[in-house]
Amino acid sequence: MEQVYVVVASGQKRRARLYQEPSTDSALVNILSIDDTIYLDLSSDQNVSALEEWRHVTYRPTSGAVGDSGWIQIGHIGPLKTFDVPPVDEDVFVKHCARIEIQAHASETDGAPAILADYLIALAWIESDLTKFGNRLPGTSAIGPFQITEEEWASFVAANPEAGYGPFQRYNPLSQVTAAQFLTQRDWETLEAEAVTSGIAEPEQSFIPSFLLLFQSRLVGAEAAFAIDRIHAEGNAQTPVADALVQFFPKAAERKALIGRRQRFLQQGLAGHVTTVDEFVEKTAAVLNEAFQVGFSKLKQHFPEFAIPPVTALGGGTPWLAFAQTEQTFWARANVSETTPAGKARVKAYFSATEHHPPTVEPWCGAFVAWCLTQAGAPVVKQAATAKSWKTWGTVELRKGGLTDLKVQAALEGAVVVLHPGKDTGTTGHACFALSRMESSRKLTCIGGNQGDTVRTEPFDLSRVASIRALTQVDMPTGDEQLILARTIYGEARSESEMGRQAVAEVILNRKASHRYPDSIIEVCLQPSQFSCWNASDPNRSQIINLQPGADKHFDECLVVARDALAGKINHLTDAVLHYHSTSIGSPDWVRKSPNAFMERKIGRHLFYRGIA
């Protein structure tokens, strides 16, 4: 295990030096100063067999840096050092959260829909006010903006072995954003698995966790949060939370410690009075709702082009709402229900707009959304019968913390809303259409199918909202292969070295040659949800869509890379490398779930893979 030490002069005339080998005659790696920090792992192979007066260490100018490794004489090693998480510039932190969202969604990982910048900011605001980075959870090693513990960080590092994270990067606030992303996706996947284990899964449906449930998972663990959610859904809201925690924290001391750490949410009123399930849900929902508003306001302040992406109204408006309202009138007839011949025939028609054609009536909210959109000539998603799939529909995510903002409201009508399961909407989740109004500051009015086994309009608690996706007009870039390829390289890797840019170009050419992707460079580059720089919600898009030669020095360099790639002059990767992701996000599930995945190269801040299923 690495530990942190201070380098001291120890009365010697020479400053501490770091050598390539345990000898003053070997090559010099670095010259260190008094109070510099070094990292020493006494259990490493080098130190187990080291000469008595030498130790193998790593010098890092900051705790999160990669650093230089080498040998130092023991006389220069001072006492163990402790240090705090340094403050972080709010502007940098907020924009980093936004980039994490963009990159996580481009990675196509299953848990990516759980990663929204406003949620990450909201979580950090709840845990640390974005400024109080010391330990705030007594009895744990938690620190930083997200109060990440040593155990959580170790899990994150173990799941991302190729990214180069070490134990002390936990002290870097921006590295904690990546860890928070990983932990959130892990909780998402655990909640989905719990739904399967509990038997509430429905045909062609996947359980949709709300952000409230993800937040509760952060407080008490995903398994316990799921159990509490089921207790609440089943109408046993007055059950003490402590009783629900027994299964997951069997020792009374463990439960007491947890309640003490999270007393803001687990204790109600007088000390010692543990809250009920209903009180827990109400309190966490209120806090998270306020935090989402904070998250949106900070995005709007520091990154307005991301918080409110350019919204161009569709020429024809949202005609699918008219079809939904016509269907609502049909279902209001006295002789129509999903058990009558007329209702069954209507549900069957809805499923005809999806790939799933069940012989009997099954949960049909997603099919209803798909049918209305198809009637209006609008696009639908793959696996449209599954409510979860609608989290990727459209072009932009509308931030629920910003639904009172006039520009966000302008895009709200006709947006597809995806909801956590609740009464009268199925056991796994729900998809419906937003109307351009809110019932209250904490309720959103929607029209949808399979709402109480019919089509109707009703308000839903914002705490159940997992996603709000709007469809807006998106201008398409024009230009030849070299120009579109260069723009993609610029958008994805302009801050990388020449080799890093070339590697991105190689992946694009490899995809063109693969049967799994389109057979033209332009189609590969612009394929939806593949390269984040072309996502409608990515501010990069507006910067790159009209780039021309001579506009920017780095773009001209990308043009050269594109020309060389098209001429077959670049050869850093094998032809089988079709995927890459940034080291700033946790390992996507397409890596973890591909048994033949192999990280061929790390170039700059990207990891390049072959063997992805």
C-alpha positions as a printed NumPy array, in Angstrom:
array([[  0.   ,   0.   ,   0.   ],
       [  1.386,   3.41 ,  -0.973],
       [  1.917,   5.992,   1.742],
       [  2.776,   9.659,   1.451],
       [  6.037,  11.059,   2.811],
       [  7.665,  14.47 ,   2.869],
       [ 11.083,  14.943,   1.295],
       [ 13.436,  16.76 ,   3.682],
       [ 17.064,  17.912,   3.397],
       [ 18.183,  16.204,   6.649],
       [ 21.083,  18.645,   6.987],
       [ 22.694,  17.449,   3.787],
       [ 24.241,  19.921,   1.4  ],
       [ 22.684,  18.426,  -1.695],
       [ 18.966,  18.572,  -2.504],
       [ 17.131,  15.274,  -2.707],
       [ 17.581,  13.563,  -6.039],
       [ 15.566,  10.894,  -7.743],
       [ 17.678,   8.386,  -9.694],
       [ 16.84 ,   5.827, -12.334],
       [ 18.693,   3.121, -10.373],
       [ 19.677,   2.825,  -6.663],
       [ 23.016,   4.572,  -7.292],
       [ 24.177,   8.173,  -7.441],
       [ 26.022,   7.231, -10.622],
       [ 22.829,   6.359, -12.497],
       [ 20.712,   8.702, -14.617],
       [ 18.988,  11.553, -12.792],
       [ 15.168,  11.453, -12.943],
       [ 14.316,  14.615, -10.987],
       [ 15.645,  17.004,  -8.336],
       [ 13.283,  17.435,  -5.388],
       [ 12.784,  20.26 ,  -2.931],
       [ 12.026,  20.479,   0.78 ],
       [  8.327,  19.695,   1.404],
       [  7.878,  17.896,  -1.899],
       [  5.778,  14.765,  -1.511],
       [  6.791,  11.265,  -2.509],
       [  4.783,   8.041,  -2.541],
       [  6.338,   4.912,  -1.113],
       [  5.069,   1.344,  -1.346],
       [  7.177,  -0.77 ,   1.016],
       [  5.5  ,  -3.959,  -0.235],
       [  6.554,  -3.47 ,  -3.857],
       [  9.033,  -5.918,  -5.392],
       [ 11.635,  -3.155,  -5.751],
       [ 11.523,  -2.244,  -2.069],
       [ 11.345,  -5.798,  -0.73 ],
       [ 14.76 ,  -6.469,  -2.261],
       [ 16.131,  -2.908,  -2.071],
       [ 19.529,  -1.924,  -0.697],
       [ 19.248,  -0.753,   2.893],
       [ 19.91 ,   2.93 ,   2.142],
       [ 17.63 ,   3.197,  -0.907],
       [ 13.874,   3.199,  -1.518],
       [ 11.896,   3.14 ,  -4.751],
       [  9.325,   5.971,  -4.734],
       [  7.151,   8.114,  -6.972],
       [  7.285,  11.899,  -6.922],
       [  4.099,  13.739,  -7.835],
       [  3.814,  17.534,  -7.9  ],
       [  0.153,  17.082,  -6.916],
       [ -1.702,  14.106,  -5.493],
       [ -3.543,  13.475,  -8.741],
       [ -0.555,  13.739, -11.09 ],
       [  1.063,  10.739, -12.788],
       [  4.512,  11.585, -11.459],
       [  8.086,  10.316, -11.86 ],
       [  9.292,   7.029, -10.367],
       [ 12.845,   6.357,  -9.255],
       [ 15.205,   5.721,  -6.348],
       [ 15.89 ,   8.038,  -3.433],
       [ 18.247,   7.759,  -0.462],
       [ 16.529,   7.096,   2.869],
       [ 18.061,  10.191,   4.446],
       [ 15.856,  12.367,   2.288],
       [ 12.614,  10.687,   3.325],
       [ 10.788,  12.584,   6.009],
       [  7.693,  11.8  ,   8.12 ],
       [  4.327,  10.574,   6.915],
       [  2.263,  13.39 ,   5.431],
       [ -1.426,  14.065,   5.573],
       [ -3.185,  16.506,   3.303],
       [ -6.661,  17.675,   2.413],
       [ -8.571,  17.764,  -0.828],
       [ -7.721,  21.153,  -2.363],
       [-10.486,  23.579,  -3.315],
       [-11.708,  23.474,  -6.894],
       [-12.732,  26.272,  -9.213],
       [-16.511,  25.978,  -9.546],
       [-16.432,  26.88 , -13.231],
       [-13.92 ,  24.104, -13.951],
       [-15.843,  21.597, -11.819],
       [-19.2  ,  22.302, -13.477],
       [-17.798,  22.076, -16.99 ],
       [-15.988,  18.855, -16.092],
       [-19.294,  17.316, -14.962],
       [-20.797,  18.298, -18.315],
       [-17.941,  16.672, -20.234],
       [-18.361,  13.508, -18.156],
       [-22.034,  13.355, -19.197],
       [-21.176,  13.834, -22.863],
       [-18.449,  11.201, -22.833],
       [-20.454,   8.699, -20.774],
       [-23.371,   8.895, -23.208],
       [-21.059,   8.539, -26.195],
       [-19.672,   5.354, -24.627],
       [-23.06 ,   3.606, -25.09 ],
       [-22.788,   1.993, -21.662],
       [-26.011,   0.623, -20.101],
       [-25.825,   2.923, -17.099],
       [-24.986,   6.018, -19.152],
       [-28.547,   7.439, -18.91 ],
       [-27.921,   7.774, -15.167],
       [-25.057,  10.181, -15.815],
       [-26.35 ,  13.727, -16.074],
       [-24.188,  16.715, -15.251],
       [-26.898,  18.389, -13.173],
       [-27.246,  15.222, -11.081],
       [-23.496,  15.018, -10.465],
       [-23.433,  18.678,  -9.462],
       [-26.517,  18.191,  -7.298],
       [-24.936,  15.215,  -5.535],
       [-21.717,  17.124,  -4.846],
       [-23.728,  20.085,  -3.552],
       [-25.641,  17.815,  -1.149],
       [-22.495,  16.036,   0.058],
       [-20.093,  18.978,   0.336],
       [-21.701,  22.282,  -0.671],
       [-18.971,  22.142,  -3.364],
       [-16.575,  23.666,  -0.839],
       [-16.404,  21.506,   2.315],
       [-14.113,  18.695,   1.215],
       [-13.04 ,  17.375,   4.618],
       [-14.659,  14.317,   6.167],
       [-18.386,  14.865,   6.689],
       [-19.388,  11.246,   7.313],
       [-18.065,  10.3  ,  10.778],
       [-16.67 ,   6.82 ,  11.108],
       [-15.617,   6.627,   7.449],
       [-12.644,   7.766,   5.36 ],
       [-14.926,   9.894,   3.159],
       [-13.438,  13.074,   1.664],
       [-13.889,  15.397,  -1.277],
       [-16.819,  16.87 ,  -3.178],
       [-18.577,  13.49 ,  -3.323],
       [-17.308,  12.17 ,   0.031],
       [-15.665,   9.18 ,  -1.642],
       [-14.301,   6.606,   0.825],
       [-11.102,   4.582,   0.454],
       [-13.203,   1.465,  -0.166],
       [-15.269,   3.133,  -2.898],
       [-12.152,   4.516,  -4.535],
       [-10.493,   1.093,  -4.462],
       [-13.536,  -0.385,  -6.229],
       [-13.367,   2.353,  -8.841],
       [ -9.638,   1.824,  -9.453],
       [-10.075,  -1.966,  -9.649],
       [-12.842,  -1.576, -12.25 ],
       [-10.711,   0.778, -14.352],
       [ -7.286,  -0.868, -14.32 ],
       [ -6.126,   0.6  , -17.628],
       [ -6.89 ,   4.236, -16.786],
       [ -3.857,   4.707, -14.56 ],
       [ -5.603,   5.874, -11.386],
       [ -3.794,   5.458,  -8.078],
       [ -4.993,   5.66 ,  -4.474],
       [ -3.999,   9.29 ,  -4.005],
       [ -5.926,  10.669,  -6.944],
       [ -8.919,  10.391,  -4.619],
       [ -7.692,  13.76 ,  -3.344],
       [ -8.238,  15.305,  -6.78 ],
       [-11.753,  16.842,  -6.964],
       [-12.007,  16.295, -10.722],
       [-10.954,  12.647, -10.42 ],
       [-13.749,  12.265,  -7.894],
       [-16.24 ,  13.241, -10.597],
       [-15.165,  10.18 , -12.577],
       [-15.454,   8.012,  -9.47 ],
       [-18.934,   9.397,  -8.762],
       [-19.905,   8.556, -12.348],
       [-18.652,   4.995, -11.848],
       [-20.468,   4.559,  -8.521],
       [-23.718,   5.928,  -9.983],
       [-23.565,   3.542, -12.952],
       [-22.734,   0.678, -10.606],
       [-25.807,   1.502,  -8.495],
       [-27.939,   1.712, -11.66 ],
       [-26.837,  -1.779, -12.709],
       [-27.376,  -3.141,  -9.183],
       [-30.909,  -1.72 ,  -9.07 ],
       [-31.703,  -3.286, -12.441],
       [-30.411,  -6.64 , -11.177],
       [-32.447,  -6.332,  -7.971],
       [-35.586,  -5.806, -10.052],
       [-34.914,  -9.04 , -11.93 ],
       [-34.193, -10.948,  -8.719],
       [-37.365,  -9.667,  -7.082],
       [-39.458, -10.85 , -10.021],
       [-41.002,  -7.503, -10.955],
       [-39.566,  -7.534, -14.492],
       [-42.127,  -7.578, -17.282],
       [-41.859,  -8.924, -20.853],
       [-39.651,  -6.689, -22.998],
       [-39.26 ,  -4.26 , -20.089],
       [-36.249,  -3.158, -18.012],
       [-36.436,  -1.565, -14.584],
       [-35.889,   2.207, -14.666],
       [-34.308,   3.693, -11.529],
       [-35.175,   7.308, -10.832],
       [-32.53 ,   9.778,  -9.764],
       [-34.241,   9.796,  -6.389],
       [-33.606,   6.058,  -6.082],
       [-29.998,   6.561,  -7.206],
       [-29.575,   9.256,  -4.561],
       [-31.089,   7.003,  -1.914],
       [-28.649,   4.299,  -3.049],
       [-25.841,   6.73 ,  -2.351],
       [-27.166,   7.17 ,   1.184],
       [-27.905,   3.577,   2.235],
       [-26.605,   1.318,  -0.565],
       [-28.392,   0.183,  -3.718],
       [-29.821,  -3.067,  -2.312],
       [-31.294,  -1.341,   0.755],
       [-32.6  ,   1.563,  -1.341],
       [-34.369,  -0.867,  -3.67 ],
       [-35.975,  -2.658,  -0.714],
       [-37.166,   0.648,   0.744],
       [-38.569,   1.644,  -2.638],
       [-40.538,  -1.596,  -2.834],
       [-41.904,  -1.086,   0.691],
       [-43.059,   2.393,  -0.334],
       [-44.563,   1.153,  -3.622],
       [-46.465,  -1.594,  -1.82 ],
       [-48.136,   0.898,   0.51 ],
       [-46.229,   0.153,   3.711],
       [-44.968,   3.722,   3.997],
       [-45.125,   3.868,   7.807],
       [-42.54 ,   1.102,   8.207],
       [-39.517,   2.457,  10.123],
       [-36.503,   2.748,   7.828],
       [-34.418,   1.052,  10.515],
       [-36.526,  -2.091,  10.081],
       [-35.944,  -2.034,   6.335],
       [-32.184,  -1.757,   6.922],
       [-31.909,  -4.825,   9.165],
       [-31.448,  -7.245,   6.27 ],
       [-28.549,  -5.223,   4.866],
       [-27.003,  -4.031,   8.119],
       [-27.723,  -6.949,  10.506],
       [-25.578,  -5.605,  13.34 ],
       [-27.285,  -2.961,  15.464],
       [-24.012,  -1.032,  15.712],
       [-23.773,  -0.847,  11.913],
       [-27.304,   0.508,  11.611],
       [-26.707,   3.016,  14.376],
       [-23.506,   4.22 ,  12.694],
       [-25.277,   4.597,   9.332],
       [-28.174,   6.485,  10.878],
       [-25.695,   8.715,  12.673],
       [-23.796,   9.47 ,   9.445],
       [-26.979,  10.166,   7.502],
       [-29.126,  11.579,  10.29 ],
       [-30.252,  14.436,   8.023],
       [-32.26 ,  11.832,   6.116],
       [-32.685,   8.931,   8.542],
       [-33.705,  10.749,  11.722],
       [-36.853,  12.759,  12.088],
       [-37.401,  15.361,  14.768],
       [-36.   ,  14.443,  18.172],
       [-32.725,  12.544,  18.348],
       [-33.307,   8.829,  18.436],
       [-36.537,   8.935,  16.439],
       [-35.804,   7.052,  13.239],
       [-37.79 ,   8.197,  10.232],
       [-40.416,   6.095,   8.471],
       [-40.135,   4.993,   4.86 ],
       [-42.6  ,   7.69 ,   3.821],
       [-40.702,  10.408,   5.694],
       [-37.42 ,   9.185,   4.153],
       [-38.852,   9.357,   0.643],
       [-40.37 ,  12.8  ,   1.223],
       [-37.217,  14.251,   2.732],
       [-34.837,  12.847,   0.109],
       [-37.175,  13.953,  -2.695],
       [-37.35 ,  17.513,  -1.36 ],
       [-33.576,  17.77 ,  -0.92 ],
       [-32.846,  16.296,  -4.35 ],
       [-35.411,  18.534,  -6.052],
       [-33.713,  21.6  ,  -4.577],
       [-30.286,  20.21 ,  -5.488],
       [-31.363,  19.661,  -9.121],
       [-32.35 ,  23.319,  -9.28 ],
       [-28.909,  24.233,  -7.94 ],
       [-27.287,  21.943, -10.498],
       [-29.186,  23.543, -13.352],
       [-28.466,  27.074, -12.137],
       [-24.735,  26.362, -11.959],
       [-24.742,  24.804, -15.425],
       [-26.633,  27.819, -16.741],
       [-24.134,  30.161, -15.061],
       [-20.922,  28.421, -16.095],
       [-21.888,  26.483, -19.233],
       [-25.101,  28.023, -20.644],
       [-24.677,  26.547, -24.123],
       [-24.781,  23.094, -22.51 ],
       [-27.538,  23.712, -19.937],
       [-29.808,  25.16 , -22.617],
       [-28.607,  23.746, -25.94 ],
       [-29.652,  25.634, -29.066],
       [-33.283,  24.697, -29.559],
       [-34.65 ,  25.154, -33.067],
       [-38.351,  24.421, -33.266],
       [-39.364,  21.695, -35.688],
       [-41.089,  23.079, -38.742],
       [-44.207,  21.031, -38.095],
       [-44.258,  21.407, -34.326],
       [-45.103,  18.238, -32.392],
       [-48.005,  16.681, -34.332],
       [-47.704,  13.404, -32.427],
       [-49.476,  15.08 , -29.508],
       [-52.565,  15.484, -31.636],
       [-52.585,  11.735, -32.284],
       [-52.146,  11.086, -28.549],
       [-55.086,  13.365, -27.717],
       [-57.264,  11.709, -30.363],
       [-56.464,   8.338, -28.797],
       [-57.362,   9.714, -25.378],
       [-60.813,  10.572, -26.701],
       [-61.161,   7.038, -28.123],
       [-60.232,   5.392, -24.813],
       [-62.659,   7.615, -22.882],
       [-65.599,   5.714, -24.401],
       [-67.534,   3.601, -21.928],
       [-67.071,   0.365, -23.861],
       [-63.293,   0.626, -24.35 ],
       [-60.7  ,  -0.9  , -22.058],
       [-57.635,  -3.027, -22.586],
       [-59.792,  -6.115, -21.867],
       [-62.445,  -5.336, -24.526],
       [-62.056,  -6.294, -28.206],
       [-61.76 ,  -2.631, -29.257],
       [-59.084,  -1.935, -26.654],
       [-57.131,  -5.096, -27.455],
       [-57.161,  -4.209, -31.147],
       [-55.889,  -0.717, -30.368],
       [-53.028,  -2.037, -28.221],
       [-52.131,  -4.484, -30.992],
       [-51.959,  -1.541, -33.417],
       [-49.634,   0.317, -31.052],
       [-47.242,  -2.63 , -30.911],
       [-47.165,  -2.724, -34.724],
       [-44.965,   0.393, -34.499],
       [-42.339,  -1.596, -32.554],
       [-40.222,  -4.705, -33.118],
       [-42.227,  -6.51 , -30.403],
       [-45.574,  -8.052, -31.38 ],
       [-46.977,  -9.91 , -28.355],
       [-49.958, -12.26 , -28.801],
       [-51.66 , -10.823, -25.715],
       [-51.857,  -7.423, -24.037],
       [-48.574,  -6.525, -22.317],
       [-47.35 ,  -3.223, -20.82 ],
       [-47.876,  -0.877, -23.756],
       [-46.729,   2.642, -22.783],
       [-43.636,   2.477, -25.015],
       [-45.661,   1.057, -27.889],
       [-48.151,   3.929, -27.555],
       [-45.366,   6.516, -27.749],
       [-43.902,   4.747, -30.799],
       [-47.297,   4.581, -32.564],
       [-48.052,   8.288, -32.05 ],
       [-44.62 ,   9.289, -33.346],
       [-44.869,   6.932, -36.321],
       [-48.261,   8.378, -37.273],
       [-46.657,  11.821, -37.293],
       [-43.653,  10.659, -39.329],
       [-41.246,  11.25 , -36.433],
       [-38.359,   8.92 , -35.518],
       [-38.637,   6.172, -32.927],
       [-35.991,   4.275, -30.965],
       [-34.892,   0.667, -31.261],
       [-36.677,  -1.667, -28.827],
       [-39.448,   0.923, -28.632],
       [-41.702,  -1.348, -26.582],
       [-39.291,  -0.94 , -23.674],
       [-39.796,   2.285, -21.717],
       [-36.101,   2.461, -20.854],
       [-35.149,   2.736, -24.536],
       [-36.839,   6.125, -24.779],
       [-34.107,   7.655, -22.61 ],
       [-32.062,   7.969, -25.814],
       [-34.796,   9.424, -28.047],
       [-34.605,  12.869, -29.567],
       [-31.713,  15.27 , -29.681],
       [-31.503,  17.001, -26.297],
       [-32.015,  16.259, -22.594],
       [-34.197,  18.804, -20.793],
       [-32.952,  19.44 , -17.246],
       [-35.733,  18.891, -14.751],
       [-34.117,  21.407, -12.405],
       [-34.685,  24.006, -15.127],
       [-38.321,  23.356, -16.051],
       [-39.284,  26.833, -14.86 ],
       [-36.808,  28.361, -17.334],
       [-38.686,  29.805, -20.304],
       [-36.2  ,  28.479, -22.875],
       [-36.444,  24.967, -21.461],
       [-40.236,  25.195, -21.344],
       [-40.225,  26.152, -25.028],
       [-38.935,  22.678, -25.88 ],
       [-41.03 ,  20.778, -23.331],
       [-44.254,  20.189, -25.286],
       [-44.15 ,  16.772, -26.918],
       [-40.929,  15.701, -25.202],
       [-40.758,  12.035, -24.214],
       [-40.733,  11.599, -20.439],
       [-39.356,   8.393, -18.917],
       [-40.519,   7.633, -15.391],
       [-39.551,   5.366, -12.533],
       [-42.344,   2.797, -11.919],
       [-45.279,   3.847,  -9.805],
       [-48.957,   3.293,  -9.202],
       [-50.935,   2.693, -12.416],
       [-47.856,   2.728, -14.679],
       [-46.394,  -0.757, -14.433],
       [-43.708,  -2.248, -12.238],
       [-40.583,  -1.417, -14.248],
       [-41.086,   2.075, -15.676],
       [-43.159,   4.265, -17.938],
       [-42.849,   6.412, -21.08 ],
       [-45.234,   9.221, -22.038],
       [-45.38 ,  12.7  , -23.58 ],
       [-44.885,  15.953, -21.679],
       [-47.388,  18.732, -22.09 ],
       [-46.188,  22.323, -21.999],
       [-47.238,  22.923, -18.456],
       [-46.435,  21.812, -14.921],
       [-49.093,  20.919, -12.4  ],
       [-46.874,  22.457,  -9.693],
       [-43.2  ,  23.023,  -9.038],
       [-42.867,  19.313,  -8.243],
       [-45.278,  17.769, -10.766],
       [-45.13 ,  17.443, -14.552],
       [-48.295,  16.957, -16.61 ],
       [-48.096,  14.166, -19.194],
       [-50.302,  12.3  , -21.638],
       [-49.605,   8.634, -22.24 ],
       [-50.833,   5.136, -22.821],
       [-51.176,   2.418, -20.192],
       [-51.735,   5.083, -17.541],
       [-54.293,   3.319, -15.388],
       [-54.738,   0.816, -18.263],
       [-55.988,   3.569, -20.568],
       [-54.83 ,   6.726, -22.373],
       [-55.155,   9.803, -20.203],
       [-53.518,  13.015, -19.006],
       [-52.216,  13.215, -15.449],
       [-49.496,  14.826, -13.333],
       [-46.444,  12.893, -12.151],
       [-44.017,  13.722,  -9.353],
       [-40.735,  15.08 , -10.686],
       [-38.98 ,  12.716,  -8.28 ],
       [-40.08 ,   9.867, -10.588],
       [-38.659,  11.48 , -13.729],
       [-35.639,   9.631, -15.073],
       [-35.335,  11.53 , -18.356],
       [-36.988,  14.21 , -20.498],
       [-35.952,  13.961, -24.141],
       [-36.895,  16.583, -26.736],
       [-36.656,  16.419, -30.515],
       [-35.334,  19.58 , -32.142],
       [-34.16 ,  20.52 , -35.597],
       [-30.478,  19.649, -36.083],
       [-28.539,  21.087, -39.006],
       [-26.353,  18.554, -40.787],
       [-22.775,  19.357, -41.8  ],
       [-21.76 ,  19.498, -45.438],
       [-18.406,  18.701, -47.008],
       [-16.314,  15.892, -48.43 ],
       [-14.813,  12.92 , -46.58 ],
       [-11.615,  14.686, -45.587],
       [-13.451,  17.699, -44.198],
       [-15.99 ,  15.686, -42.157],
       [-13.244,  13.366, -40.906],
       [-11.078,  16.339, -39.915],
       [-13.971,  17.976, -38.069],
       [-14.603,  14.732, -36.175],
       [-10.922,  14.404, -35.237],
       [-10.917,  18.033, -34.104],
       [-14.066,  17.577, -32.032],
       [-12.875,  14.351, -30.427],
       [ -9.132,  14.878, -29.986],
       [ -7.899,  18.39 , -30.783],
       [ -6.201,  18.593, -27.373],
       [ -4.395,  15.284, -27.955],
       [ -0.974,  14.724, -29.493],
       [ -0.627,  14.062, -33.206],
       [ -0.583,  10.332, -32.468],
       [ -3.773,  10.67 , -30.425],
       [ -5.527,  12.392, -33.328],
       [ -4.238,   9.807, -35.77 ],
       [ -5.553,   6.984, -33.576],
       [ -9.071,   8.469, -33.603],
       [ -8.864,   8.685, -37.4  ],
       [ -7.788,   5.04 , -37.537],
       [-10.817,   3.933, -35.508],
       [-13.099,   5.726, -37.978],
       [-11.429,   4.036, -40.957],
       [-11.534,   0.676, -39.182],
       [-15.274,   1.126, -38.658],
       [-15.797,   1.952, -42.337],
       [-14.103,  -1.338, -43.236],
       [-16.151,  -3.317, -40.687],
       [-19.502,  -4.883, -41.531],
       [-20.798,  -3.624, -38.185],
       [-20.779,   0.021, -39.288],
       [-21.761,   2.137, -42.315],
       [-19.545,   1.829, -45.382],
       [-18.734,   5.515, -45.818],
       [-16.511,   7.812, -43.779],
       [-19.195,  10.481, -43.505],
       [-21.861,   8.05 , -42.301],
       [-19.476,   6.537, -39.749],
       [-18.606,   9.978, -38.368],
       [-22.225,  11.135, -38.184],
       [-23.782,   7.888, -36.961],
       [-26.025,   8.852, -34.   ],
       [-24.616,   8.464, -30.492],
       [-21.179,   7.339, -31.657],
       [-18.857,  10.346, -31.593],
       [-19.92 ,  12.753, -28.867],
       [-18.747,  15.868, -30.728],
       [-21.702,  15.441, -33.124],
       [-24.337,  15.036, -30.391],
       [-26.922,  17.803, -30.524],
       [-26.388,  18.504, -26.82 ],
       [-22.607,  18.8  , -27.166],
       [-21.483,  22.435, -27.539],
       [-18.673,  21.029, -29.682],
       [-21.142,  20.522, -32.527],
       [-21.754,  24.218, -33.108],
       [-17.988,  24.823, -33.065],
       [-17.082,  22.167, -35.626],
       [-20.041,  21.995, -38.003],
       [-18.83 ,  24.838, -40.236],
       [-15.048,  24.624, -39.726],
       [-13.096,  25.314, -42.889],
       [ -9.364,  25.18 , -43.754],
       [ -7.484,  28.127, -42.312],
       [-10.011,  28.729, -39.532],
       [ -7.831,  27.337, -36.763],
       [ -4.239,  26.095, -36.498],
       [ -5.293,  22.875, -34.784],
       [ -7.994,  22.251, -37.361],
       [ -5.471,  22.552, -40.171],
       [ -3.388,  19.931, -38.349],
       [ -6.476,  17.692, -38.177],
       [ -6.945,  18.154, -41.934],
       [ -3.439,  16.792, -42.468],
       [ -4.198,  13.81 , -40.216],
       [ -7.432,  13.171, -42.152],
       [ -5.582,  13.325, -45.477],
       [ -2.91 ,  10.914, -44.282],
       [ -5.522,   8.541, -42.833],
       [ -7.478,   8.435, -46.094],
       [ -4.22 ,   7.779, -47.947],
       [ -3.461,   4.809, -45.684],
       [ -0.353,   6.393, -44.173],
       [ -1.293,   5.884, -40.496],
       [ -0.704,   2.589, -38.74 ],
       [ -0.707,   2.8  , -34.934],
       [ -3.555,   0.336, -34.32 ],
       [ -4.632,  -3.004, -35.696],
       [ -7.654,  -3.163, -38.   ],
       [ -9.714,  -4.77 , -35.218],
       [ -9.699,  -1.633, -33.026],
       [-13.221,  -0.236, -33.353],
       [-13.751,   1.399, -29.969],
       [-12.151,   3.872, -27.617],
       [-13.166,   5.881, -24.588],
       [-11.732,   8.663, -22.495],
       [ -9.836,   7.91 , -19.306],
       [-12.001,  10.568, -17.663],
       [-14.949,   8.141, -17.476],
       [-15.235,   4.807, -15.761],
       [-14.821,   1.642, -17.796],
       [-18.006,   1.256, -19.909],
       [-20.021,  -1.911, -19.581],
       [-19.256,  -2.761, -23.217],
       [-15.682,  -3.297, -22.034],
       [-16.582,  -5.133, -18.828],
       [-19.164,  -7.333, -20.551],
       [-17.036,  -8.253, -23.571],
       [-15.106, -11.441, -22.69 ],
       [-12.603, -10.839, -25.506],
       [-12.084,  -7.135, -24.873],
       [ -8.445,  -6.13 , -25.115],
       [ -7.065,  -2.646, -24.522],
       [ -4.526,  -2.474, -27.337],
       [ -3.081,   0.959, -26.595],
       [ -3.397,   3.936, -24.33 ],
       [ -2.633,   7.116, -26.254],
       [ -2.997,  10.364, -24.379],
       [ -6.334,  10.411, -22.593],
       [ -7.928,   7.674, -24.696],
       [ -7.956,   3.884, -24.357],
       [ -8.294,   1.94 , -27.644],
       [ -9.928,  -1.515, -27.701],
       [-10.39 ,  -4.502, -29.924],
       [-12.538,  -7.56 , -29.273],
       [-15.632,  -5.632, -28.179],
       [-18.757,  -7.759, -28.573]])
